[in-house]
Amino acid sequence: NTILHEILYYNALFCLNFIITKQVDLSLTNKDGNNPLHIACLKGNYDIVHKIIKLGANIICKNNIGDTCTHCAVRSGSYNCVLIILNSGGASTLIEKNNYGETPLHLSASSKRKNIKIVQLLLENGSTLHSFNKYNETILKTLCKEPKTIAREEIRTYLQRKYYDFYNTE
């Protein structure tokens, strides 16, 4: 990690405010291929995500496992991070798949921090339900392999309704 990666990882806002007054390169990546925006999205700190985007960070780039910043924001479970990324031009990444064949919507089904509002936001902004990962699993199949929780069941019910609405042509 660079010093900027560490600052973002530990949410050191005073250090961040100091270092961005210098000419800092926002495209530098760590050994995992994460740039500073990836780290901020993974941490779920939407204030920092917004600040880094305003400074010119690239939203579209991928890390070593093929995750875009949208994937990372979904992993964090932060609705506000996902919203900021989408409103800043990240909607084009909704169809991007990582090395596991997962779109951000597919990842929302297997993420540890499941959030129904993120699933709804992704679908409202153009994500497709009809996606298969590299194991040839649909989003619902991936979701049903997860431990049974209230969040999982809420998302499953919502996605099933969306499938029903899509195929109900009466």
C-alpha positions as CSV (number, residue, x, y, z in Angstrom):
1,N,0.0,0.0,0.0
2,T,1.0,3.6,-0.6
3,I,0.6,6.1,2.2
4,L,-2.7,7.2,0.6
5,H,-4.0,3.6,0.7
6,E,-3.1,3.4,4.4
7,I,-4.8,6.8,5.1
8,L,-8.0,5.6,3.4
9,Y,-7.9,2.1,5.0
10,Y,-7.8,3.7,8.5
11,N,-10.2,6.6,7.6
12,A,-7.6,9.2,8.7
13,L,-9.5,12.2,7.5
14,F,-7.0,14.8,8.8
15,C,-4.1,13.0,7.0
16,L,-6.3,12.7,3.9
17,N,-7.0,16.5,3.9
18,F,-3.3,17.2,4.2
19,I,-2.1,14.8,1.5
20,I,-4.6,15.8,-1.1
21,T,-3.2,19.4,-0.9
22,K,-0.1,17.8,-2.5
23,Q,-0.1,16.5,-6.1
24,V,-1.1,12.9,-5.3
25,D,-1.6,10.3,-7.9
26,L,-5.0,8.7,-7.5
27,S,-4.3,6.0,-10.1
28,L,-1.6,4.3,-7.9
29,T,-2.5,0.7,-7.1
30,N,-1.4,-1.7,-4.3
31,K,-0.4,-5.3,-4.8
32,D,-4.1,-6.3,-5.1
33,G,-4.6,-3.8,-7.9
34,N,-6.8,-1.5,-5.7
35,N,-6.5,2.2,-6.3
36,P,-7.5,4.7,-3.6
37,L,-11.1,4.7,-4.7
38,H,-11.3,0.9,-4.5
39,I,-10.1,1.2,-0.8
40,A,-12.5,4.0,0.0
41,C,-15.4,2.0,-1.5
42,L,-14.4,-1.2,0.4
43,K,-14.4,0.8,3.6
44,G,-17.8,2.2,2.9
45,N,-16.9,5.8,3.7
46,Y,-19.1,7.7,1.3
47,D,-17.6,11.1,2.3
48,I,-14.2,10.0,1.2
49,V,-15.5,8.3,-1.9
50,H,-17.2,11.6,-2.9
51,K,-14.1,13.6,-2.2
52,I,-11.8,11.3,-4.2
53,I,-14.2,11.3,-7.2
54,K,-14.2,15.1,-7.1
55,L,-10.4,15.0,-7.2
56,G,-10.6,13.0,-10.4
57,A,-10.3,9.3,-9.5
58,N,-11.1,6.8,-12.2
59,I,-14.4,5.0,-11.5
60,I,-14.2,2.5,-14.3
61,C,-10.8,0.8,-13.5
62,K,-10.6,-2.8,-12.2
63,N,-8.4,-4.4,-9.6
64,N,-6.6,-7.8,-9.9
65,I,-9.8,-9.8,-9.4
66,G,-11.7,-7.7,-11.9
67,D,-13.7,-5.7,-9.3
68,T,-14.7,-2.2,-10.3
69,C,-15.4,0.5,-7.7
70,T,-19.1,-0.5,-8.0
71,H,-18.2,-4.0,-7.0
72,C,-16.2,-2.7,-4.0
73,A,-19.0,-0.4,-2.9
74,V,-21.5,-3.3,-3.0
75,R,-19.1,-5.4,-0.9
76,S,-19.1,-2.7,1.8
77,G,-22.9,-2.8,2.1
78,S,-22.9,1.0,1.9
79,Y,-25.9,2.3,0.0
80,N,-24.5,5.8,-0.1
81,C,-21.2,4.6,-1.6
82,V,-23.1,2.7,-4.4
83,L,-25.3,5.7,-5.0
84,I,-22.4,8.1,-5.3
85,I,-20.5,5.8,-7.7
86,L,-23.6,5.4,-9.9
87,N,-24.3,9.1,-9.9
88,S,-20.7,9.9,-10.8
89,G,-20.7,7.8,-14.0
90,G,-20.4,4.4,-12.6
91,A,-23.7,3.1,-14.1
92,S,-21.7,1.8,-17.0
93,T,-20.0,-0.7,-14.7
94,L,-23.3,-2.4,-13.8
95,I,-22.8,-5.0,-16.5
96,E,-19.1,-5.5,-15.8
97,K,-18.2,-8.9,-14.5
98,N,-15.2,-9.7,-12.2
99,N,-13.0,-12.7,-12.6
100,Y,-15.7,-14.9,-11.0
101,G,-18.3,-13.8,-13.5
102,E,-20.1,-11.6,-11.0
103,T,-21.8,-8.4,-11.9
104,P,-22.3,-5.9,-8.9
105,L,-25.9,-7.2,-8.6
106,H,-24.7,-10.8,-8.5
107,L,-22.1,-9.9,-5.9
108,S,-24.8,-8.3,-3.8
109,A,-26.3,-11.8,-3.4
110,S,-23.1,-13.3,-2.1
111,S,-21.8,-10.3,-0.1
112,K,-21.4,-10.7,3.6
113,R,-23.1,-7.3,4.0
114,K,-26.4,-7.8,2.2
115,N,-28.5,-4.7,1.7
116,I,-31.9,-4.8,0.0
117,K,-31.7,-1.1,-0.8
118,I,-28.5,-1.7,-2.8
119,V,-30.2,-4.5,-4.8
120,Q,-33.1,-2.2,-5.5
121,L,-30.8,0.6,-6.5
122,L,-28.8,-1.6,-8.9
123,L,-31.9,-2.9,-10.6
124,E,-33.4,0.7,-10.9
125,N,-30.2,1.8,-12.6
126,G,-30.0,-0.9,-15.2
127,S,-28.6,-4.1,-13.7
128,T,-29.9,-7.2,-15.3
129,L,-31.4,-10.2,-13.4
130,H,-30.3,-12.6,-16.1
131,S,-26.7,-13.1,-15.2
132,F,-24.6,-16.2,-14.7
133,N,-21.3,-16.3,-12.8
134,K,-18.4,-18.5,-13.9
135,Y,-20.0,-21.5,-12.0
136,N,-23.1,-21.1,-14.2
137,E,-25.2,-20.0,-11.2
138,T,-27.9,-17.4,-11.4
139,I,-28.2,-14.7,-8.9
140,L,-31.0,-16.5,-7.1
141,K,-29.0,-19.8,-7.0
142,T,-26.0,-18.0,-5.5
143,L,-28.2,-16.3,-3.0
144,C,-29.9,-19.5,-1.9
145,K,-26.5,-21.1,-1.1
146,E,-25.9,-18.3,1.5
147,P,-26.9,-18.9,5.1
148,K,-30.5,-18.2,5.8
149,T,-30.9,-14.7,7.3
150,I,-33.6,-12.1,7.2
151,A,-31.6,-10.0,4.7
152,R,-31.1,-13.0,2.4
153,E,-34.9,-13.8,2.5
154,E,-35.8,-10.2,1.9
155,I,-33.6,-10.0,-1.1
156,R,-34.7,-13.5,-2.4
157,T,-38.4,-12.4,-2.2
158,Y,-37.7,-9.2,-4.0
159,L,-35.7,-10.8,-6.8
160,Q,-38.4,-13.5,-7.2
161,R,-41.0,-10.8,-7.6
162,K,-38.8,-9.1,-10.2
163,Y,-38.5,-12.4,-12.1
164,Y,-42.2,-12.9,-11.9
165,D,-42.9,-9.4,-13.2
166,F,-40.5,-9.9,-16.0
167,Y,-42.0,-13.1,-17.2
168,N,-45.6,-12.4,-16.4
169,T,-46.9,-11.3,-19.8
170,E,-50.6,-11.5,-19.1
